[in-house]
Amino acid sequence: MNQFNRRRFLEGSAGVAAAATLGTGTALFTPLVHAQALTFKPEKGAKLRVLRWSRFVQGDIDAYMANVRRFTEKTGVEVRVDNEGWEDVRPKAAVAANTGAGPDIILSTNDDANLYPEKLVDVSDLCEYLGKKYGGWYPAGQAYLKPDGKKWIGVPLGCAGAMMVYRDSMLKAAGFDSFPKDTDNFLKMFKALKEKNTPGGMALGNATGDSGWTHWLMWAFGGKIVDENNRVTIDSPETIRALEYAKELYPNFAPGTLSWLDPNNNKAFLDGQISVTNNGISIYYAAKNSQDAKVKEMASDINHASFPIGPVGQPTEYHLFFNQMIMKYTKYPQAAKEFLRFMMEADQFDAWLQGGGGYVSHPLKAYDANPIWTSDPKHTPYRDAFKNLRPAGYAGRLGYASAGALSDFIVSNMVAEAASGQRTPKEAAERAAKRAERYYKV
């Protein structure tokens, strides 16, 4: 299954791509009238190169490229867009930052901007303008890209909402009329599904996006990698309770989840091997637009829900954050700022959200009104993903340490070790603490 490429399931989403043409001429809401107009004058002869993560819903890239063409038509600035997988963008971005050569703009994930903030263009003017015009930024965007509370080092793009994706008929057959809202019933559901030979499964390998459920689990029981002062606190009674829960949950998973990367749960779900997983909306759209009649039929049985609430009594959601960084070595910083401004304005951003079919949850509050979130009730759970997003470095400050710890998969490795019995929960927490301390030096 490791050879599976999730894009193959998504190339057929032509219906979603068609939505990219909707609303491109008219904003879906009226921006705040007090917002000042802002434009940046591109440098003479400017050309831009953009490196971004690959599409997982075809309509995303179709709408994005339509907006790119509109930008070029309006400004005369030629823009080249290169697409790479999440795991490939990160090292390429780091090399570009350290060598001072490469793409002018990089769309990457999570804490990447905090690995080399001094190598990025200050975009405070742009972000302040967008925030005032479109109802303000949700807190996670500021946590990631305004880490000192003063300067924006990148422009938030959104997040890939990681919700629970499930087969409604299989849950009902296991005795559940609705998706569980708390961790106790969540565990009961997994056990019941396993007894019906329709198990669930979530990634426990080094999956950039889909192993993020392990952060939800730790937080749901009150654990956290560091406290507000960036002191390592992961080896705690709360974390150990989460790991004991993981040890009960894991035996009910389908085989192989310890090695699953981001494509694997998609394949397992669409192959009918699992009934529940955590993922973006891409599984649903793969099914809706599949050329395989059996897979297409599955779409009506797919539904989505938020992660259940744990003992802490509040949502503890983790989603894959997307940033937009302008590299300081660019010869065309004004053109780059104007490109990002153009792409984030309502005429373009609304069309892109619709083209992606809800794959990306927005970082600016005004885009709650986009019809994509209500045109299909199965989209709605993804609307508030960015609003409820916790950065992986919670509850500390984001920076070099949080970025390094996340890229080292400390939390997901800890959960995998305890869940599988490779280590006891206490041993797994102790090892995670030692690994984290190499990054967090207070």
Sequence and secondary structure as in RCSB ss.txt:
>XXXX:A:sequence
MNQFNRRRFLEGSAGVAAAATLGTGTALFTPLVHAQALTFKPEKGAKLRVLRWSRFVQGDIDAYMANVRRFTEKT
GVEVRVDNEGWEDVRPKAAVAANTGAGPDIILSTNDDANLYPEKLVDVSDLCEYLGKKYGGWYPAGQAYLKPDGK
KWIGVPLGCAGAMMVYRDSMLKAAGFDSFPKDTDNFLKMFKALKEKNTPGGMALGNATGDSGWTHWLMWAFGGKI
VDENNRVTIDSPETIRALEYAKELYPNFAPGTLSWLDPNNNKAFLDGQISVTNNGISIYYAAKNSQDAKVKEMAS
DINHASFPIGPVGQPTEYHLFFNQMIMKYTKYPQAAKEFLRFMMEADQFDAWLQGGGGYVSHPLKAYDANPIWTS
DPKHTPYRDAFKNLRPAGYAGRLGYASAGALSDFIVSNMVAEAASGQRTPKEAAERAAKRAERYYKV
>XXXX:A:secstr
 TT  THHHHTT HHHHHGGGTTSSS SS   TTS        TT EEEEEEE  SSHHHHHHHHHHHHHHHHHH
  EEEEEEE HHHHHHHHHHHHHHT S SEEEEETTGGGGSGGGB   HHHHHHHHHHTT B HHHHHHH TTSS
   SEEEEEE  EEEEEHHHHHHTT SS  SBHHHHHHHHHHHHHTT  B    SS TTGGGHHHHHHHHTT  S
B TT  B  SSHHHHHHHHHHHHHGGGB TTGGG  HHHHHHHHHTTS SEEEE THHHHHHHT SSHHHHHHGG
GEEEE   B TT S  B  EEEEEEEBTT S HHHHHHHHHHHHSHHHHHHHHHHTTTSEE SBGGGGG GGGTS
STTTGGGTTHHHHB  TTTTS  SHHHHHHHHTTHHHHHHHHHHHTSS HHHHHHHHHHHHHTT   
